[in-house]
Amino acid sequence: MEFQLASRVGALTPSSTLAITAKAKELKAQGKDVIGLGAGEPDFNTPQHIIDAAVKSMNEGFTKYTPSGGLPELKKEIASKLKLDQGIEYKPNEIIVTNGAKHGLYTLFQVLLNEGDEVIIPIPYWVSYPEQVKLAGGNPVYVEGLEQNYFKITPEQLKEKISSRTRAVIINSPSNPTGMVYSKEELKALGDVCLENGILIISDEIYEKLIYGNTQHVSIAEISEELKQQTIIINGVSKSHSMTGWRIGYAAGNSKIINAMTDLASHSTSNPTTPAQYASIAAYSGSQEAVEMMRTAFEERLEIIHAKLNDIPGFSCVKPQGAFYLFPNAKEAARISGCKDVDEFAEVLLTEANVAVVPGSGFGAPDNLRLSYATSLDQLEEAISRIQQFVNRRS
């Protein structure tokens, strides 16, 4: 018997990041010495005091359902974090705890969009933004952040894409995949356009703790009370506290939207995993030394690897200011290596040089590659050496 799937599933594009990771694991299982630079997660274990808090909660019997919107104690800690880091205050009914930041985004689009509504998505984008918009019946509208502008969009570009169907714009700072960070002035200029046109701002701040050099993270919601009211913040513990598998994120913003998200969650996931919520309370309330240790390690790797990558023939890479990705333009490297495009370059690089990188086409930027430096420095240096040897050999 042949089963027919829903049309919404047929419109999905598989995640390129998960696909390359799966391929790398498959080759490793075959005995290949593959270095994977596709990972979107820190290579450190979750700090011990967070693990201990989860174990303690389970031993004390906290293994049952919680409120759909999350434990009140965790909401309190999230509110304290937002007050401490961004200087903005949120009430419990303006916060929902979700099964990771990705689930927060998914739920937000589901309650926000009607069929045909538009969401403006800057290119390069995180791979799941367009797919989640489409799953909610919306239409992604793309605006290209030019490489010469550090992949950031301008107010003029944003204005050009606004229509009567525009409901929201996504701002991801620091960005996955580029690592770029918007300044306060740049955010205010974009925010003014959104205020003038009544557009919701979705501020994805999941990499906010991974900032390098003299760069500072600014949430667009902290700039003014008007922008706070116009913004939904998406964040979580995955990247900041190396808790990707614990699946705890949150959304903060307008109580009407948050309440709708909570109602939807009550019929889909019931609640975020209980022990993971207690672990997240410890993450926000306990020592932040491990957060800074990880940030410092990533910055040290960036300083070494960025220069080495730019030395490879045909590679040109803007230096990122945050996150843990390099996003070089490899169009010329692909050409001189005899590849028809960067997608083929990434494919051959994996099979011939045993280095797994993610093609930029999955992020809307087909001339680029995404390389994660969330792995040891030894592995990173070996990977860069292999890429250089591969390009030299093929050219």
HUGI-V796850 format. One record per backbone hydrogen bond with DSSP energy under -1.0 kcal/mol. NH is the residue of the N-H (numbers start at 1). CO is the residue of the C=O. If there is no record, write none. Layout:
BEGIN
[[NH,CO] [NH,CO]]
END
This chain:
BEGIN
[[9,6] [10,6] [11,7] [12,9] [19,15] [20,16] [21,17] [22,18] [23,19] [24,20] [25,21] [26,22] [27,23] [28,24] [29,25] [31,28] [32,27] [34,32] [35,354] [37,356] [50,47] [51,47] [52,48] [53,49] [54,50] [55,51] [56,52] [57,53] [58,54] [59,55] [60,56] [61,58] [62,57] [63,61] [70,67] [75,71] [76,72] [77,73] [78,74] [79,75] [80,76] [81,77] [82,78] [83,79] [84,80] [85,81] [86,82] [88,82] [94,91] [95,92] [96,251] [97,69] [98,249] [100,98] [104,100] [105,101] [106,102] [107,103] [108,104] [109,105] [110,106] [111,107] [112,108] [113,109] [116,137] [117,114] [118,165] [119,139] [120,168] [121,141] [123,143] [125,363] [129,126] [132,128] [133,129] [134,130] [135,131] [136,132] [137,134] [138,133] [139,117] [141,119] [143,121] [145,123] [149,146] [150,147] [151,146] [152,149] [158,154] [159,155] [160,156] [162,159] [166,163] [167,118] [168,118] [169,200] [170,120] [171,202] [173,204] [175,180] [179,175] [187,183] [188,184] [189,185] [190,186] [191,187] [192,188] [193,189] [194,190] [195,191] [196,192] [197,193] [199,194] [200,167] [201,230] [202,169] [203,232] [204,171] [205,234] [208,205] [210,207] [212,321] [215,212] [222,219] [228,224] [229,225] [231,228] [232,201] [233,252] [234,203] [235,250] [237,248] [241,237] [243,238] [246,243] [249,98] [250,235] [251,96] [252,233] [253,94] [258,254] [259,255] [260,256] [261,257] [262,258] [263,259] [264,260] [265,261] [266,262] [267,264] [268,265] [269,265] [270,265] [271,269] [277,273] [278,274] [279,275] [280,276] [281,277] [282,278] [283,279] [284,280] [285,281] [286,282] [292,288] [293,289] [294,290] [295,291] [296,292] [297,293] [298,294] [299,295] [300,296] [301,297] [302,298] [303,299] [304,300] [305,301] [306,302] [308,304] [309,305] [310,306] [312,309] [315,312] [316,329] [321,179] [322,179] [323,210] [326,371] [329,316] [330,367] [333,314] [334,330] [335,331] [336,332] [337,333] [338,335] [339,334] [345,341] [346,342] [347,343] [348,344] [349,345] [350,346] [351,347] [352,348] [353,349] [355,349] [356,35] [358,370] [360,368] [362,359] [363,360] [364,361] [365,360] [368,365] [369,328] [370,358] [371,326] [372,37] [373,324] [380,376] [381,377] [382,378] [383,379] [384,380] [385,381] [386,382] [387,383] [388,384] [389,385] [390,386] [391,387] [392,388] [393,389] [394,390] [395,391]]
END
